[in-house]
Amino acid sequence: MQSNPVRVSFFRLDSGREPVREWLKSLRKEQRKAIGEDIKTLQFGWPVGMPLVRKLADDLCELRSDIPNGIARTFVTILDDQIVLLHGFVKKTMKIPPKELAVAKRRLARLRS
């Protein structure tokens, strides 16, 4: 683990809302704790590979969290030496639902524009 953590930020909509922060707040405490520990591992250990982080595209990765009663995915990107949390959801199927991936890709494109 590196001594200087990589800065983590939330993707912010034009309205000022931070969807990933809101999603995390909607989860139960033990679920938030599990995801938070994985974000901390990512922050202090970047770059991190499988099984915690899987690369999906050039600038898009999924943080894979096992949470009580489920599996959570948080889509992240690295921008200007910081980790940006783009989108999060609790998985209900083996594959990533296309609509969830589309949200992350839209936010990534918006971040880059």
The 8 nearest C-alpha neighbors of each residue, nearest first, counted from 0:
[[1, 44, 43, 2, 45, 40, 4, 3],
 [0, 2, 43, 3, 44, 4, 45, 42],
 [1, 3, 4, 0, 43, 44, 5, 42],
 [4, 2, 1, 5, 43, 0, 42, 6],
 [5, 3, 43, 42, 6, 2, 1, 44],
 [4, 6, 42, 81, 7, 43, 3, 82],
 [5, 7, 81, 82, 4, 8, 42, 80],
 [8, 6, 82, 81, 83, 5, 42, 9],
 [9, 7, 83, 84, 82, 10, 6, 81],
 [8, 10, 84, 83, 11, 17, 19, 85],
 [9, 11, 85, 84, 17, 83, 8, 12],
 [12, 10, 17, 15, 16, 9, 13, 18],
 [11, 13, 15, 14, 16, 17, 10, 18],
 [14, 12, 15, 11, 16, 17, 10, 109],
 [13, 15, 12, 16, 11, 17, 18, 10],
 [16, 14, 12, 13, 11, 17, 10, 18],
 [17, 15, 12, 14, 11, 18, 13, 21],
 [16, 18, 11, 20, 19, 10, 9, 21],
 [19, 17, 21, 20, 22, 16, 86, 11],
 [20, 18, 22, 21, 86, 17, 87, 23],
 [19, 21, 23, 22, 17, 18, 24, 9],
 [22, 20, 18, 24, 19, 23, 17, 25],
 [23, 21, 19, 25, 24, 20, 18, 26],
 [22, 24, 20, 25, 26, 21, 31, 19],
 [23, 25, 21, 22, 26, 20, 31, 27],
 [24, 26, 22, 23, 21, 27, 20, 31],
 [27, 25, 23, 24, 30, 31, 28, 22],
 [26, 28, 30, 29, 31, 25, 24, 23],
 [27, 29, 31, 30, 32, 26, 24, 33],
 [30, 28, 32, 31, 27, 33, 67, 66],
 [31, 29, 66, 33, 27, 32, 28, 67],
 [32, 30, 28, 34, 29, 33, 35, 23],
 [31, 33, 35, 29, 30, 34, 36, 28],
 [34, 32, 30, 36, 35, 31, 66, 29],
 [35, 33, 37, 31, 36, 32, 64, 38],
 [36, 34, 32, 38, 37, 33, 31, 39],
 [35, 37, 39, 33, 34, 38, 32, 40],
 [36, 38, 40, 34, 39, 35, 41, 33],
 [39, 37, 41, 35, 40, 36, 42, 34],
 [38, 40, 42, 36, 41, 37, 43, 35],
 [41, 39, 37, 43, 38, 42, 44, 36],
 [42, 40, 38, 44, 39, 45, 43, 37],
 [41, 43, 39, 5, 4, 40, 44, 45],
 [42, 44, 4, 40, 1, 0, 41, 45],
 [43, 45, 0, 41, 40, 42, 1, 46],
 [46, 44, 47, 41, 42, 43, 5, 1],
 [45, 47, 44, 48, 41, 42, 43, 52],
 [48, 46, 45, 44, 52, 41, 51, 49],
 [49, 47, 52, 51, 53, 50, 46, 54],
 [50, 48, 51, 52, 53, 47, 63, 54],
 [49, 51, 52, 48, 53, 63, 47, 62],
 [52, 50, 49, 63, 62, 48, 53, 64],
 [53, 51, 62, 48, 49, 61, 50, 63],
 [52, 54, 61, 60, 49, 48, 55, 62],
 [53, 55, 60, 56, 59, 61, 52, 57],
 [56, 54, 60, 59, 53, 61, 57, 58],
 [57, 55, 59, 58, 54, 60, 53, 104],
 [58, 56, 59, 55, 54, 60, 76, 77],
 [59, 57, 56, 76, 60, 77, 55, 54],
 [58, 60, 56, 76, 55, 57, 75, 54],
 [61, 59, 54, 55, 75, 53, 74, 76],
 [60, 62, 74, 53, 73, 52, 63, 75],
 [61, 63, 52, 73, 72, 51, 74, 64],
 [62, 64, 72, 51, 52, 61, 71, 65],
 [65, 63, 71, 34, 70, 66, 72, 62],
 [66, 64, 70, 71, 69, 63, 67, 33],
 [65, 67, 30, 69, 70, 33, 64, 68],
 [66, 68, 69, 30, 65, 29, 70, 33],
 [69, 67, 66, 70, 65, 30, 89, 71],
 [70, 68, 66, 67, 65, 71, 89, 90],
 [69, 71, 65, 90, 66, 89, 64, 72],
 [72, 70, 89, 64, 90, 88, 63, 65],
 [71, 73, 63, 87, 88, 62, 61, 64],
 [72, 74, 87, 62, 61, 86, 75, 88],
 [73, 75, 61, 86, 85, 60, 84, 87],
 [76, 74, 84, 60, 85, 83, 59, 61],
 [75, 77, 59, 83, 58, 82, 60, 78],
 [78, 76, 82, 81, 83, 80, 79, 58],
 [77, 79, 81, 80, 76, 82, 83, 111],
 [78, 80, 81, 77, 82, 83, 6, 76],
 [81, 79, 78, 77, 5, 82, 6, 7],
 [82, 80, 6, 78, 77, 79, 7, 5],
 [81, 83, 77, 7, 76, 6, 8, 78],
 [82, 84, 8, 76, 75, 9, 7, 85],
 [83, 85, 75, 9, 10, 86, 74, 8],
 [86, 84, 10, 75, 74, 103, 83, 106],
 [87, 85, 74, 19, 103, 73, 84, 18],
 [86, 88, 73, 72, 19, 74, 22, 85],
 [87, 89, 72, 71, 90, 73, 86, 22],
 [88, 90, 71, 70, 72, 91, 69, 87],
 [91, 89, 70, 71, 92, 88, 72, 69],
 [90, 92, 89, 93, 70, 69, 94, 96],
 [93, 91, 94, 90, 95, 96, 89, 70],
 [92, 94, 95, 91, 90, 96, 70, 89],
 [95, 93, 92, 96, 90, 97, 91, 100],
 [94, 96, 97, 93, 100, 99, 92, 90],
 [95, 97, 99, 98, 94, 100, 92, 90],
 [98, 96, 100, 99, 101, 95, 94, 102],
 [99, 97, 101, 100, 96, 102, 95, 103],
 [100, 98, 102, 101, 96, 97, 103, 95],
 [99, 101, 97, 103, 102, 98, 104, 96],
 [100, 102, 98, 104, 99, 103, 97, 105],
 [103, 101, 105, 99, 100, 104, 106, 98],
 [104, 102, 106, 100, 101, 105, 86, 85],
 [103, 105, 107, 101, 106, 102, 108, 100],
 [106, 104, 108, 102, 107, 103, 101, 109],
 [105, 107, 109, 103, 108, 104, 110, 102],
 [106, 108, 104, 110, 109, 105, 103, 111],
 [109, 107, 105, 111, 106, 110, 104, 112],
 [108, 110, 106, 112, 111, 107, 105, 104],
 [111, 109, 107, 108, 112, 106, 10, 105],
 [110, 112, 108, 109, 107, 106, 78, 105],
 [111, 109, 110, 108, 107, 106, 105, 78]]
